[in-house]
Amino acid sequence: NGPNLNLLGSREPHLYGRDTLAQIERRLELRAKAAGVRLQCLQTNHEGVAVDAVQQAQRDGVGFLILNPAAFTYSSIALRDALTGTRIPFVEVHLSNIHAREPWRAHSHFTAVAVGSILGLGSRGYDLALEFAIERLKGARGA
């Protein structure tokens, strides 16, 4: 999770909803545990921390990422390069429909390299991304 997502629940709730990031993460952790999948969550306001986390994920053998790049969507070639360099499959999630907002928000540096994108469904987008990731991971394990 990228910049300012730590403010979910209070930041422009008409756009991003009232769920806090902690509430979303807790919901996802419970679902992942029930599916027998390990989930680790990270939110950062710093591009380098996000790049380091993606590179560490590769070293740790992470099989799938769920990414809400937030403002990095429009600016972070470094994070995009980390994702393409590590080749970890990921789903891009946006709480709002970035195509229905300001014109400059319509272009994501991540969409073309993501397995898929979920946008405009509020925090439910994370749940859908996790379900997809679980299916992919279980398929990769032959389960």
C-alpha positions, 0 to 999 in steps of 0.5 A: 500500500502506497502513500496516504493509505494509512489515512483510510477511514478519515481521508476523503471517505466519499472517495475511499470509504470508511474502512481503515487500513487496519480493518482491511488488513485484519479482514484479509489476514483472517481470510488468508489464514483460513485458506492456509496462505501467509499474508504480510501487509505493508503500507509506506509513504516512501518509494524506496521502502516500497522498492526494497519490500518488492526486492525482499519479497523476491528473496523471500520467495513470495508468490503473489503481491496485491498492490495499491500503489496510490500516488505511486501509480502516476510517478514511480518508475522505480517501483514498476521496475522492481516489480518487472525485475522480480517478476512476482505476479501482482494485482493492482488495486485502487479503491476509486475508479481512477478512470472516472476522476481527474484526467491525469489519474487515468494512466497507471504505470502498473496496469500493463505489467499487472496480472489484472487490475481492480478499481472502483470497488472500494475496500472490496477490491482487496478481498477480490484480489486476495481471492484471486491470489489464493486461487493462483497460489493453490494452483501453483502448488497443485492443490 
